[in-house]
Amino acid sequence: MSAAEFLGSGLVIFFGAAAGRIYGERIMDSFRAVASAADMLERALLMLEYEQPTVEEMLSRLAVTSGYLPEFLRSAAYGRQAVLESLGENRDVMPEPDRQRLETLVRELGSADKQAEQQRISAALCYFRERVKILRPRAETGRKLSRSLGLLGGIFAVVLLV
């Protein structure tokens, strides 16, 4: 095997592994989006318990005070309509049922009294906590599997080409 073939083989394996890693991170990003939504809902519930912010104030403060935030949640700083638009544009950022649930909640925020809002947010928080419990092992397994398959795919491509 010449040096050029050896280098080419290494590059094919490297790019296979990189593709697997990228796909694995995409799987984890979906999980992180659901976990971030649960975190924001928990903060919103605490905010409503001790204060009476408007919907726009609450969304703005949640976007600033949260750590990792996907783009659609970062848009909360610009208000409810910005979140809804971002959720509509980024349909693949989280599983569809979760995205729809969050979209419905954001759309209905501010349409009821404080107690009803707390109950609505609390119910959504319970839903997202359960989703986090379900998605965490799946995401971790999917990430490991994607990385392994990417590397093996690169090795397989080298074997086919040699």
PyMOL commands that set and color helices and strands:
alter all, ss='L'
color gray80, all
select helices_A, chain A and resi 3-50+55-65+71-78+80-89+96-108+114-161
alter helices_A, ss='H'
color red, helices_A
deselect
rebuild
show_as cartoon
